[in-house]
């Protein structure tokens, strides 16, 4: 019996496993919907996304328009969340600031995944000196705290929301490189990969068609959790003046302005802080739910 004939049952098993994916997706979805905390997290995230998308329609005032007759007004019927040091409505700035924070979280993680995952796939699949070089560079970057690295990149690129997204995205690349590399190493010697090799498929095709799909679930979970970290990082950069620039609203810049009025106007810092905590909590709960639902041991 030839090697190709020996590998045929293995290849057939891989095909049958691929055909069984839809039921597995249904099980994953059912398990996710049965997770109450994940639903709460998803509801929080969806709420903030809708508020950010429809902010121009929901916001009662212009978020950058000043009113010197309403400086530091406490919450009232006219200004539900009060006003800031320039008389701007905090609710309106909070809604528009959600756009900056969520955009920074999503797009920075997109940058990280787009760079880190392919590099990690190549490192794990190629091995040898390629893996050694990529791994040492990754270890060196991971030795520096994520936020410190983001601040360094943002300082080099210059203060703006776009540069803050790039800085946060580049800072998170090592996380996805290491994760993708580890997942590839874990599956590259599995039977379905060996069967693909035996039937003569080239390495890049095996990597793209058979290995990468098995790496995606943990990448998705990590991306969801990293969005929460990216939102905190964007708020930190804006607080330091390296993110969204005034007068455009951002939760971090709102906290920066509020730090000088903690005694006179505590509402200025209270509501942006609550917004950051809620959206980060939502993404963390959703990420934990996805991790449980996508766990192969449970499916």
N, C-alpha and C positions, 0 to 999 in steps of 0.2 A: 504493500500500500504506500502510495507516494505521500510526501508531506502535505501537498495540496488537498489530497483526499482526507488525510487525518484532520486537517484544519477545517474541513467543510462543516462538520457538526458544530464546531465552535462558532463559525461564521453564522450558521443557521440560528444558533442560540442568541447571537447578538441581534439578528434581525427580529426574532421573536420578542426579545427584550425591548427593542425599539417600538414594536407594534403594541406593546403593553403600556406605553407611556401615557396615553390618554386616561386610562383608569387611575394611574398613579397621580396624574394631575388632579383628577376629581377628588382623590383621597386627600391630597395636599390642601386643596381648597376647602374641603369639608372640615379638616382639622383646624385650618386657620379661622374659619367662621365659628367653630366651636370654642375658640380661645377668647374668653371674655376680655382679657386685658389687651389682646391684640386688636380686638374690635374697638375698644376704647381709644387705643393709640391711633388706629386708622381714622376714627371719627375726629379726633383732635387735629390730626394732620389735614384731613379733608376740609375741616372748618377753616383752618388758617389759609389753605390754598384758595378756597372760595372767597374769603375776605380779601386776600391779596388781589385776586383776579378782578373782583368787582369793587375794589377800593374807590375808584373815581365815582361810582354810582352811589356807594354807601356813605362815604365820608361827608359829614355835614358842612365842612368848611374847606377852604383852600389850605393845604398843609404847610405852605410856605408864606402865606400872607400874614403879616404882622398886624397887631392891634394894640397900640400902646395904651388904650383905655381899658384893656382887659388883661393886664400883666399879672401873672401868677394867681389867677382866679381859682378857687377850690372847685371841686366837682359840684355841678348844679344842674338845673333843668336846661339851662342854655348851653353849658359846656359840661357834658356828661362826665368826662374824665379830667376836667380842669384845663388850665392853660399853662404855657411855659413862661420863661423870662421875657419873651418878646410878644406875648399875647396870642401865640398860635395855639390852635385847638389840639390838645394831646391825642384825642381819639382819632382825628383825621391824620395826624402824623403817624400814629401807631398803625393804622390801616395801610397807609402808603409805605411805611417802613417795613411791613411784612413782605412787600415785594422784593426789597433789597436783600433781606435776610434769607428768604426762601430761594431766591435766584442764586445767591452766593452759595448756599448749601448744595443745590442741585447741580449747578454748572461746574463748581469746583470738584465735586465728586465725579462728574462726567469726565473732566480732564484727567483725574487720577486713574480712573478705570481705563480710559482710552490709551494711556501711556503705560500704566503699571501692569495690566493684565497681559498684553502681548509680550512685554519684556519678561514677565514671570513665566509665561508659557515657553518661550524660547529657552530660558535658563534651565527649566526643569526637564525639557525634552532633549536639549543638546547635551547637557552635562559637561564634564571635562573642564577645560580652561574657560570656556564661555560661561558656564555656571559659576566657576570660581570668581571670575572678575565681577560679574553682576552681583553675586552674593556679597562680596566684600564691599562694593560700593553701597549696596542696600544696608548692610550692617553699619557702615559709617554714618549714613543719613539717619538711621533709626536711633543711633546713639544720641542724637540731638533731639530734645523735646519738640513735639509737633508744633506747639504754639510759638516757641522761640524760632524755629525754622521758618514758620510763616511770617513772622515779624521781620526776619532778615531778608527774605525774598521781597516782601512788600516795601521795605525801606530802599532796596536796590531799584525796584521797578517804579516807585513813585506812588504818591497817595491818590487813589481812585478806586471805585468799586470794581471796575474791570481788573485792575492790577491786583486787588485783594483776592478776587476769585482765582486768578492765575497763581498767586502766591500760595493760597490754601491748597489748590489742586496739586501743585508741585510738591508741597510738603507731605501730602498724603500718598504720593506715588509709591514710596517704599513699602507701605502697608500692603498694597495690592500686589506688588512684585513678590513679596515673601509668601503671601497667601496663595497666589496662582502657582508659584513654583512648587510649594509643598503639595498642592492638590495634584499637579501633574506627576510628581514623583510617586504619589500614592497610587495612581491609576495606570501609569505607563507600562507596568508589567502584568496587568490584569489579562484574563483570558480573551476578552473581546478585542483588546489591542493586539495581542499575539496572533489572533485569528486574522485580523486585518493585515498584519505584516505577512502572514503566511500566504495570503491570496495575492500578494504583490502590490498592495497599495503603497504609494510613496509616502514618506514621512510627513510632509506638510499636509497631505490630505487626511492622514490618520489623525494628526494633531487638530485640524480644524473640524473634522466630521465626527470623530469618536472621543477625543480627549477633552476638547474645549467644552462640549455640552455637559460633561460631568463636573466641570470646574465652576459652572455658572451658579448653581445654588448657593454655595458659600460666598461667592463674590456678591451675589444679590443681597445676602444678609449683611455682609460687611459694608456694602455701599449704603444701605439704609441706616446703619449705626453711624457711619462716618458722616452722613448728612447732618446729624445732630452735632457732632464735633465741629463740623465746618460752620454751622450757624453760630456756635459759641465763638469760634475763631474770628468770624466776620465781625461779630459784635465787639470783640476785643480789639481788632484792628481799627474799627470805626471809633471806639472809645479813645484810642491812642492817636487818632487823626490820620490813620493810614488807609482807611476804607472809604465809605460813602462821605462825600464832602458836603458841608453846609452850603446852602440851606436845605438841600435834599434830605428827606427824613431817613433815618436808620435807627434801629433800636440801640445800637452801641453809641452813636453820636448823641442820642437823646439822654442816655445815661451819663455821658460825658458832660453835657450841659447841666444835668440835674445835680451833679455832685457838689456844686457850689451853693445849692439851695435846699439841702437835706432838712434843715430845721424849719425854714420858712415855707417851703412847698414840697413836702414829702411825696405828694402824688406824682410829681415829675419823674421820680425814679421808680416808684412803686409799680406803675402799670407797664412800662417797658420791661422791667425785671420779671413780672408775672408772665408777660407774653413769651419771653425767651425761655423761661422754665417750662411753660406749657408745651411749646412746640418741640423742645428738646425731649421732654417726657414722652410726647406722642411718638416721635421717631424711634425712641428707645423701646417703647412697648411694642410698636409695630415690628421692629427688628427682632426682638426676642420671640415674638409670635411666629415670624417667618422662619427663624432658626429651628424652632420646635416642629413646625409643619414640614420643613424640608429635610429634617433629619432622616437619613436613609435607614437607620435602625428602626424607625417608627413606621416606615412605609414598606 
